[in-house]
Amino acid sequence: MNITLLLPAGRLPLEIMAKALEVAEKYHLGVYLSTTQNLRLLNVPEEAVDAVKAELAPLGVQFKGPGKFPLPRVCVGAPHCNLGVIDTERLSAAITARFKDKAMTKPKFKIAVSGCPLACSGVLTTDIGVMATRAGFEMYAGGKGGPYPKVGRRILRKATEEEVLEVIEKLVNFHDAHTVKKQRLYKLLDHPDFPFPEAV
Ligand code: SF4
């Protein structure tokens, strides 16, 4: 079995890294750094799952599970990248804080944040993309990767951070209201009530 440790903004605190190493050695586990910037422990014996989680949980580790609001995938941003316009870790935390009390999130939409228009975190090809520019934020909706990739619709330009948070909330609520079990956002772009036209 696998256990995925959620790592906000792709950051791996040293104490969690040390504990993950300790349990990996103890139970002979593999370690995979996932494309969603989380840390996955591989080959966990079924009978050891609870014990492994119990060793990590006291450090504040959250585990991947159904109904959790997705952590944004972020590029490293400012001040670690010279081109970064914003601190992407901070914006990721603001998004996560905004939805921390959401009881049940329907899959399968993802969120990405980039610190500049180079879009290293794939904001153009994910469900909800937030791109920082020198003129404010741009937002994209309904992008996707996979075998038939699709660039998202630009739905916002020159926006403030508060406007970005409000738009994410509107998109999440729309997705929630129009999704039975799970759905990528691109399937809702042509819904007659989709709240955002192309921003030119
Ligand atoms: S998107 Fe821009 S800020 Fe982010 S890592 Fe790429 S170049 Fe740097």
Boltz pocket constraint, residues with backbone or C-beta under 6 A from the ligand:
constraints:
  - pocket:
      binder: B
      contacts: [[A, 75], [A, 76], [A, 77], [A, 78], [A, 81], [A, 82], [A, 83], [A, 84], [A, 85], [A, 114], [A, 115], [A, 116], [A, 117], [A, 118], [A, 119], [A, 120], [A, 121]]
      max_distance: 6.0
